[in-house]
Amino acid sequence: MWILALIGLIFIFLGFAVHKLKWYFLISGYNMMPKDKKKNVDTEGLGKLMGIYMYFIGSLFILMSIISYFNTKIISQLNAIFISVFIISTILLLIKAQRYDHNKRENIFKSKDKNALISLIITIPILIFVGIMMFRSLQPVDIEINEIGVEIKGMYGDLYQWEEIQDIELRDDLPTIEMRTNGSSIAGKNKGYFKTKEYGKVKLYLDSKKPPFIYMRVNDQYIIINLGEEKRTVETFKTMQSLYNN
């Protein structure tokens, strides 16, 4: 989870750069304004607001990193809270930032400047969509094993019937990932299609930092899974193996 801490530090640095070093060119929207409009922007107030936002988001990432290090079980439950706070704080930032732009005399929702309102209307759904996708990507694999086969639910889920499965084994290592072709990869949690050095195209449903991994070979393509916890992964493998051998 050091990636989360690194992202947090980057946010804090950017906040310091805008707030204290006055690198206002980093502020999206302001850096594209004509010079005559920039004169009507309270850059100091806007820079302080952006700085506080960056400090806050950076601290959240670092807090999530610390929690992940000491308690991996609770982290998936906190992801939803973290994403919700991130989205809400970003929306509040977009609204509050308008008060520092004196080119607009009215509240953005009453303003005649349609471009500003359209921009906000577009940004909010995008943030919500990205948040939902991040939340879904970070969730543990939901798997169901029955007499028909192995069904993986959620993003990139599929049903792998026993007659299609050519082999099942448990390993402690992963192939070398060269490229993500159609999937998500956040903080070591990989879901979807990836290209590997050893096996070419594979499908992953796993947390790469928590071995072991279940390898299923289906129609000459590898499907690699784990459940986020060693005990759960091993138990799942034993269940799969017993039904497969029958």
Secondary structure, 3 states (H helix, E strand, C coil): CHHHHHHHHHHHHHHHHHHCCCCHHHCCCHHHCCHHHHCCECHHHHHHHHHHHHHHHHHHHHHHHHHHHHCHHHHHHHHHHHHHHHHHHHHHHHHHHHHHECCCCCCCCCCCCHHHHHHHHHHHHHHHHHHHHHHHHHCCCEEEECCCEEEEECCCCEEEECCCEEEEEEECCCCCEEEEEEEEEECCEEEEEEEECCCEEEEEEEECCCCCEEEEEECCEEEEECCCCHHHHHHHHHHHHHHHHC
